[in-house]
Each structure stands twice: as C-alpha cells, then as structure tokens.
C-alpha cells in the first residue's frame, strides 16, 4: 500500500471547500436545535427544601385533570374543582389548580412529617408560584388561599396561617384571560412551628366563601427552615415567647413592600401597600415593622399565635418600642385573646398617640431615620377559654388617619412578680409587686449578697391581691441593709 497525506485546504478545488463548509454549518445547526428541544424547565425550589413532590410531577394519570399527584389528596364538597393541569407550569409540565364554577368549594391538601425536617420554634420559609382570577372580585371575602396548618399527634390543629389572594384586585399580576396565556407570580411566606406540632399541612382552597368562583393555580411549592441567630438583645424581655421579636428573620427582608417577616405576620387592610419592613431605623439590629399611610384606606399587619402553657388568670407582660407621627387620629398596636370559636374574649389597644387626635412620639425630629424610639409596656390578664393571642399593628382607627408608625423589639412573656413599690411604713417596710390573680407568693429576705446568698422566707402562701400584691415586713433585721425577692409559687 502507498500512503498519501490528506490535502491541505489550499490544495483542494474551491468548489470542494464550499461543500465542506456548508456541511459543517448544517451539522452545527442540527445540534443546536436538538439542545434547545431537549432542555427541560428547571424547578425553582428553596435550598434544603423538605416538602414532598414540590413540582407535582410524581403521581398517577397526571396528564388528565382528574390525575392525582403523589402525597396530595382531594377534599372539599366538590372534588371536581380540584384539578391537575398542563396548560401552564413553572416546571416541568404540571401544576395544581382549583377551578371553581359553582357554589361549592374544592381543596387539595398534603401532609409532611416534621420529624427530621423542623422542630418547635423553627421558622419556615414557604415559597410557591401562583396565578389566580376571581371574576366576582375585588371585595372582602372574595378570595382563594394557600393555607398552612400544624397538627399534633391527635391531628388537632395547633397552628394555622392563611395566605389569601388580596381583596383589592380580582386577578394576579400577569393574568391575561386564560391560564395558558398568563404568567405565574413568585410568592414567599413564613410560619413558626408551634409547640406540639408533628405534622405540617399545606392546602390549596377555592374559598373562603363557597360562593366564590374563579381559578387559582400553584406550582413549585417548597419549604425550608430559616437559620436563626441565637443572640437575644437586652431589649427583649427575659422569658419572651413571641417569635421573631426583632423582625430580623424572614424572606426578602430588605424589600420594604415584599418582605415576609417570620413569626406568622400577614399583611392586611384595605391598602396593603401601607405595610412595610424598613431598614432606616431600628432598635436591634437592622429591621423594623412600619405603617406608612398616605391614602384614604388603611393598612394592617396581623399575627395569630397559639398559646401554650398559658392559662386563665395568667398575666402577660408585653413590651415594644415605637416612634410615630400621625394626623387625624391614632395608629395602634392591639392585643386580643381569641377562643376556639374565633371570638374575641378581651382586647387591649396601645394607641399612638394616646389622645387619639394625632401627634408625634417623644423626640420626633421630622423623619423616621432621625427620630428615637420610646419604650412601651403593659400587662394583659388572660381571660377564660383563650387559645390564641392576636396581634394587630394598624394605621387606623378611622381610614382618614395618615402618617407613620414604626415598632421594633416586640416581646411577650408570662408575667413575673417584679417589685414596683418599696418603702418604710408605720410598723415596717412595705413592698408591692406585679402579680396574677389566683396565684400565691413567697417573700424572702437576705441580709447581703453572698456565695451563696442566704435567703429567709418571711411569708409563704401569700394570696394574690389581683394584678398587684402588697406585703408589710414587720420583722426587725440586723444592720441597715437588706434584699427582698418575691417568688410565685
């Protein structure tokens, strides 16, 4: 055999060169087209997501509207409302929908165990994509929702939060008349795992009111624990059980209008744009909750906290820091005790200003950034049948109220017997302390601090006088100094 070297391009006829170049272009084009066709949409899920079947791609007969995604169950009084659709999705080809055309309601729900995923007190980031259209809206009660519930070992509900469609518009951003032509909107919320919770449930519900008609579609639902700093600033009450008291934990926290603070805070009111998270002034460290109302509507942050270890006739200490400047009336932070039927058993308003005619907080210097906070505290008596504490941060009162109110470092605890009054009285020394009805107390005395301090009980079983209790120490103690402490029995 005789070997021959391949000709160089310069040695080939020009026609041959053109054919070779053309073939190369065709082959490259075909490869590019193949890559574009086979590349699937990627799921947008949270890092460390623990939700099951987040993209609704696992299940049976999913290309039919009556298909069933794994780990999801149909509910409601008309399960035909609960559909799996392929008209539009975030990834790759299926999404979950409630399509309601009658006077009934439908519901999809899914349970995931918290064991190995999250524990009591953890704050969860919940993320999903949604689109919706409610032709009967907008208006109060015309809504669909994604609901998150926490269940105990008996499947009893120990915590619940509703992420509803806004009452101020009848369609999601990007709605273009049909599901197929419309775009999804990304949404985040937060929830705190309550004491006793062992299971988390997510539900897609077509009401609210069973008369509501329309459509709501979700995709790429994911849930992950938000890491939380363990350092508690000294501005938070010792023994605080209110979640996320400094408003530092949440999602999109540097975005004033879209931030979702952890601890079950939800935007409400007739103008939710009033409700902000701000960074231009705070007590600790960088975020605070705000109302900026320049409209004829009102805004409101609200929060429902299931109470555990709190009983009738207990007293709660509340403390927060505020600054404000209002006209035409007061803004407020309100605390209400709610029973198992959702009725209010007692309510306390902390109005700003307290006179209701408008004004500024002490030291107001014309702007949020330049003005100091003031500390506000109070004590709340827990009424019978209470199961939840509702906290409302609202820009009215009347919808005519305008201005600014900011709060930070909100803490709540079971009240402790703090000594508030002490002084000599005829026959001895009198001391008065905060107390709770139905409780009894021990009063102790020590001559000096030591290691250890030697405490002597002056009285035990001292009956409460209500929200305050007094004791007259008639004993004669050696020396001219001493220490007292009061212990709730």
C-alpha positions in Angstrom: 0.0 0.0 0.0 1.1 3.5 -0.7 0.3 6.2 1.9 -0.9 9.6 0.9 -1.2 12.6 3.1 -4.5 14.5 3.2 -4.5 17.6 1.0 -4.5 21.0 2.7 -7.4 23.4 2.1 -5.2 25.3 -0.2 -4.7 22.2 -2.4 -8.4 21.5 -2.8 -10.6 22.9 -5.5 -12.7 25.9 -4.4 -16.0 24.0 -5.0 -14.9 21.3 -2.6 -14.2 23.9 0.1 -17.7 25.3 -0.2 -19.3 22.0 0.2 -17.3 21.1 3.3 -18.1 24.5 4.9 -21.8 24.1 4.1 -22.0 20.6 5.7 -20.3 21.9 8.8 -22.9 24.7 9.2 -25.8 22.2 8.7 -24.5 19.8 11.3 -23.9 22.6 13.9 -27.4 23.9 13.3 -28.9 20.5 13.9 -27.0 20.0 17.2 -28.2 23.5 18.4 -31.8 22.7 17.6 -31.6 19.3 19.4 -30.2 21.0 22.6 -33.0 23.6 22.6 -35.7 21.0 22.3 -34.5 18.6 25.0 -33.6 21.1 27.7 -36.4 21.0 30.4 -37.6 23.8 32.6 -35.8 23.8 35.9 -37.7 23.8 39.2 -37.2 26.9 41.4 -37.2 25.4 44.8 -35.7 26.6 48.1 -32.3 25.2 49.2 -32.8 22.4 51.8 -36.5 22.1 50.7 -38.2 19.3 52.6 -41.6 19.4 51.0 -42.7 16.2 49.2 -43.5 16.3 45.4 -43.0 20.1 45.2 -43.3 20.2 41.4 -46.4 17.9 41.2 -44.5 15.7 38.6 -44.9 12.5 40.6 -48.3 10.7 40.6 -50.8 8.9 38.5 -52.6 9.9 35.2 -51.1 13.4 35.6 -51.9 14.4 32.0 -55.6 14.2 32.9 -57.4 16.8 35.0 -58.5 14.1 37.4 -55.0 12.8 37.9 -53.5 12.5 41.4 -50.1 13.9 42.4 -48.3 11.8 45.0 -48.9 12.9 48.6 -51.8 15.2 47.6 -55.5 14.4 48.5 -58.6 15.9 47.1 -61.1 17.5 49.5 -64.0 20.0 49.7 -67.6 19.4 48.9 -66.9 19.2 45.1 -63.7 17.4 44.3 -64.2 18.1 40.5 -62.9 21.5 41.4 -59.5 20.0 42.3 -57.5 19.5 39.1 -54.1 18.8 37.7 -53.4 20.9 34.6 -50.8 21.0 31.9 -51.9 24.4 30.4 -49.2 26.2 32.3 -46.5 25.3 34.8 -43.2 26.6 36.2 -41.5 23.2 35.9 -41.6 21.0 34.0 -45.2 20.3 32.8 -47.8 20.0 35.6 -49.3 22.4 38.1 -52.1 22.1 40.8 -55.3 24.0 40.3 -58.7 24.7 41.9 -61.2 25.7 39.1 -64.5 26.7 40.7 -67.6 27.4 38.7 -70.3 26.6 41.2 -71.5 27.3 44.8 -69.3 24.7 46.3 -65.6 24.6 47.2 -62.7 22.4 46.4 -59.4 21.7 48.3 -56.1 20.0 47.7 -54.2 19.1 50.8 -50.9 17.4 51.6 -49.2 16.4 54.9 -45.5 16.1 55.6 -44.0 15.0 58.9 -41.8 17.5 60.7 -39.6 14.7 62.2 -36.1 15.2 60.8 -37.2 18.3 59.0 -38.1 21.0 61.5 -38.8 21.3 65.2 -40.8 23.5 67.6 -39.8 27.1 67.4 -38.2 26.8 63.9 -39.1 29.5 61.4 -40.0 28.2 58.0 -39.6 29.8 54.6 -42.6 28.8 52.4 -42.2 29.6 48.6 -44.6 28.9 45.7 -45.7 30.3 42.4 -49.3 31.3 41.9 -51.8 32.8 39.4 -55.4 33.4 40.1 -58.5 35.1 38.7 -61.7 35.8 40.7 -64.3 37.4 38.4 -66.6 38.3 41.3 -64.0 40.5 42.9 -62.5 42.5 44.2 -64.1 42.7 47.6 -64.0 41.5 51.1 -64.3 37.7 51.4 -63.8 37.1 47.7 -60.6 35.1 47.9 -58.8 31.8 47.4 -55.9 30.8 49.5 -52.9 28.6 50.4 -53.3 27.6 54.0 -50.6 26.2 56.2 -51.6 24.2 59.3 -49.6 22.5 62.0 -51.0 19.3 63.6 -50.3 17.5 66.8 -50.2 13.7 67.5 -54.0 13.6 67.5 -54.3 15.6 64.2 -55.6 18.6 66.2 -54.6 22.0 64.8 -52.1 23.7 67.0 -51.2 26.5 64.5 -52.6 27.9 61.3 -51.9 30.7 58.8 -53.7 31.7 55.6 -52.0 33.2 52.6 -55.0 34.7 50.8 -55.4 36.4 47.5 -55.6 40.2 48.0 -59.1 41.7 48.4 -58.0 44.8 46.4 -57.8 43.2 43.0 -59.5 40.3 41.2 -56.5 38.8 39.3 -52.9 38.1 39.9 -50.2 40.2 38.1 -49.7 38.7 34.6 -53.2 37.4 34.3 -54.1 37.5 30.6 -57.6 36.0 30.4 -56.7 32.3 30.4 -54.3 30.0 32.3 -52.3 29.2 29.2 -51.7 32.9 28.3 -50.9 34.0 31.9 -47.8 34.1 33.9 -47.0 32.9 37.5 -46.0 35.2 40.3 -43.5 34.1 42.9 -44.6 34.4 46.5 -43.0 33.8 49.9 -44.4 33.5 53.3 -43.1 32.4 56.7 -44.5 30.4 59.6 -43.2 29.4 63.0 -43.5 25.8 64.1 -45.7 25.8 67.3 -45.2 23.7 70.4 -46.6 20.2 70.0 -46.6 20.2 66.1 -45.6 16.9 64.5 -47.1 17.4 61.0 -47.3 20.3 58.6 -50.2 20.5 56.1 -50.5 22.7 53.0 -53.9 23.2 51.4 -54.9 24.9 48.2 -58.5 26.1 48.7 -61.1 27.7 46.4 -62.7 29.7 49.3 -63.4 31.3 51.9 -67.0 31.7 51.0 -68.3 28.7 48.9 -70.0 31.2 46.6 -66.6 32.4 45.3 -65.9 31.3 41.7 -62.7 31.5 39.7 -59.3 29.8 39.4 -56.1 29.5 41.4 -53.1 27.6 40.2 -49.8 26.9 42.1 -46.5 25.3 41.2 -43.1 24.7 42.7 -44.2 24.7 46.4 -41.1 24.3 48.7 -40.5 24.7 52.4 -37.2 25.1 54.3 -36.0 26.1 57.8 -34.6 29.6 58.1 -31.4 29.7 60.2 -31.9 31.9 63.2 -29.3 33.8 65.3 -29.4 32.7 68.9 -28.3 36.0 70.3 -31.1 37.8 72.1 -30.7 41.6 72.6 -31.2 43.0 76.1 -34.2 45.0 74.8 -36.2 41.7 74.7 -37.9 40.6 77.9 -36.3 37.7 79.6 -38.7 34.7 79.1 -40.1 36.1 75.9 -42.1 33.5 73.8 -43.2 35.8 70.9 -41.5 34.6 67.7 -39.1 36.8 65.8 -39.3 39.7 68.2 -36.7 41.8 66.4 -38.1 41.3 62.9 -34.7 40.1 61.7 -35.8 36.7 60.4 -37.9 36.3 57.2 -37.8 36.4 53.4 -36.9 39.3 51.2 -36.4 41.4 54.3 -34.6 44.2 52.6 -37.5 44.7 50.2 -40.0 47.0 52.1 -43.1 46.1 50.2 -42.5 42.3 49.6 -40.7 41.4 52.8 -42.3 38.4 54.7 -41.2 38.6 58.4 -41.1 35.3 60.2 -43.5 34.6 63.1 -46.8 34.4 61.2 -47.1 38.1 60.2 -49.6 38.7 57.4 -50.4 42.0 55.5 -54.0 43.1 55.6 -56.2 46.2 55.5 -57.8 47.9 52.5 -54.4 49.1 51.3 -51.7 46.5 52.0 -49.0 48.8 50.4 -49.1 50.7 53.7 -47.5 47.7 55.5 -43.7 47.9 55.2 -40.5 46.4 56.6 -37.9 49.1 56.9 -34.1 49.4 57.5 -33.6 53.2 58.0 -34.2 53.0 61.8 -34.5 50.1 64.3 -33.8 49.2 67.9 -31.9 46.0 67.1 -30.2 45.1 64.8 -31.4 46.4 61.3 -35.1 45.8 60.6 -38.4 47.2 62.0 -42.1 46.9 61.2 -43.8 50.0 59.8 -47.0 51.6 58.6 -46.7 54.4 56.1 -50.2 55.6 55.3 -50.8 58.4 52.8 -54.1 57.1 51.5 -57.8 57.1 52.3 -57.6 53.4 53.2 -55.7 51.7 56.0 -53.0 49.1 56.4 -52.6 46.4 58.9 -50.1 43.8 60.0 -51.7 40.9 61.9 -50.5 37.8 63.6 -52.2 34.8 65.3 -50.1 33.0 68.0 -51.4 29.8 69.5 -50.7 30.0 73.3 -49.2 27.0 75.1 -48.6 26.9 78.8 -50.8 29.9 79.3 -53.9 29.6 81.5 -56.9 31.6 82.6 -55.9 34.4 85.0 -52.3 34.3 84.0 -50.9 37.7 83.2 -48.7 38.5 80.2 -46.1 41.2 80.1 -45.8 43.0 76.8 -43.1 45.4 75.7 -42.3 47.1 72.4 -40.5 50.2 71.1 -42.3 52.7 68.9 -42.0 56.0 67.0 -44.8 57.8 65.2 -46.1 60.9 63.6 -49.8 60.9 62.7 -52.6 63.3 61.7 -56.4 62.9 62.0 -56.1 60.3 64.8 -54.1 57.5 66.2 -52.5 54.4 64.9 -52.2 51.4 67.2 -50.7 48.1 68.3 -53.5 45.8 69.6 -53.5 42.6 71.6 -56.6 40.3 71.6 -57.3 37.0 73.3 -59.2 34.6 71.0 -61.2 31.5 71.9 -61.5 28.2 70.0 -64.5 29.6 68.0 -62.6 32.7 66.8 -64.4 35.1 69.1 -62.5 37.9 70.9 -62.6 37.4 74.7 -60.6 40.6 75.5 -58.8 43.3 73.6 -56.2 46.0 74.6 -55.2 48.9 72.3 -51.9 50.7 72.6 -52.8 53.9 70.7 -50.2 56.3 69.3 -50.7 58.9 70.3 -52.9 58.0 73.3 -55.1 61.1 72.9 -56.4 60.0 69.5 -56.1 63.4 67.8 -52.7 62.9 66.2 -49.2 63.9 67.1 -45.6 62.8 67.3 -43.6 60.4 69.6 -41.3 62.0 72.1 -38.1 63.3 70.4 -39.6 63.2 66.9 -37.2 65.0 64.6 -39.1 65.1 61.3 -38.2 61.7 59.8 -38.0 58.0 60.7 -34.2 57.9 60.3 -33.6 60.8 62.7 -36.1 60.1 65.4 -35.6 58.0 68.6 -37.8 55.1 69.7 -39.7 55.1 73.0 -40.3 52.0 75.1 -43.9 51.0 75.8 -45.0 48.2 78.2 -48.2 46.8 79.6 -49.8 43.8 81.4 -52.6 41.7 80.0 -54.9 39.5 82.0 -55.7 36.2 80.2 -59.5 35.5 80.2 -61.2 32.2 80.3 -61.3 29.9 77.2 -58.3 31.7 75.5 -56.4 29.6 72.9 -54.7 32.3 70.8 -53.2 35.7 71.0 -53.9 38.0 68.1 -51.6 41.0 67.5 -52.7 43.8 65.1 -50.5 46.7 64.0 -52.9 49.0 62.2 -52.8 52.5 60.7 -56.4 53.2 62.0 -59.0 53.5 63.6 -60.5 55.7 61.0 -59.4 55.4 57.4 -58.7 59.2 57.5 -55.7 58.7 59.7 -52.4 59.3 57.9 -48.8 59.3 58.9 -46.1 56.9 60.1 -45.8 54.4 62.9 -42.8 52.1 63.4 -42.4 49.3 66.0 -39.4 47.1 66.9 -38.3 44.5 69.5 -41.8 43.3 70.4 -41.7 40.7 73.3 -44.3 38.9 75.3 -43.8 36.7 78.4 -45.7 35.2 81.4 -45.6 38.0 84.0 -43.1 37.8 86.8 -43.5 39.3 90.3 -41.5 42.4 89.7 -41.3 44.7 92.8 -42.6 48.1 91.8 -43.0 49.9 95.1 -40.8 49.7 98.2 -40.6 52.0 101.3 -40.9 52.4 105.0 -44.4 52.4 106.5 -45.6 52.6 110.1 -44.7 49.3 111.7 -42.4 48.0 109.0 -41.4 48.1 105.3 -44.0 47.8 102.6 -43.3 46.3 99.2 -45.7 45.9 96.2 -45.1 43.7 93.3 -46.8 42.7 90.0 -48.9 39.6 90.5 -51.5 37.4 88.8 -55.0 36.6 90.3 -55.3 33.1 91.8 -51.5 32.8 92.4 -49.8 32.7 95.7 -46.3 34.1 96.6 -43.3 33.7 98.9 -41.5 36.8 100.1 -37.9 36.3 101.2 -35.2 38.5 102.8 -31.4 38.3 102.8 -29.0 40.5 104.8 -26.4 40.6 102.0 -25.4 39.1 98.7 -23.1 36.2 99.1 -21.9 33.0 97.5 -24.4 31.6 98.1 -26.9 34.3 99.2 -28.8 33.1 102.3 -32.5 33.8 101.8 -35.0 33.6 104.7 -38.7 33.2 103.9 -40.8 35.9 105.6 -44.1 34.6 104.3 -45.3 31.7 102.2 -48.7 31.2 100.6 -49.3 34.9 100.3 -52.6 35.3 98.4 -52.6 37.5 95.4 -54.3 40.9 95.6 -55.0 40.8 91.8 -52.7 42.5 89.3 -50.6 43.8 92.2 -49.9 42.3 95.7 -48.5 44.1 98.8 -46.7 42.8 101.9 -45.7 44.6 105.1 -42.5 43.3 106.6 -42.7 43.9 110.3 -39.6 41.9 111.3 -36.6 43.6 112.7 -33.4 42.8 110.7 -29.9 43.4 112.0 -27.9 46.0 110.1 -29.1 48.8 107.9 -29.3 47.0 104.6 -31.0 44.0 103.1 -32.5 42.4 100.0 -36.0 41.2 99.2 -37.3 38.8 96.5 -40.8 37.6 95.6 -41.3 34.1 94.2 -44.5 33.0 92.5 -45.4 29.6 94.0 
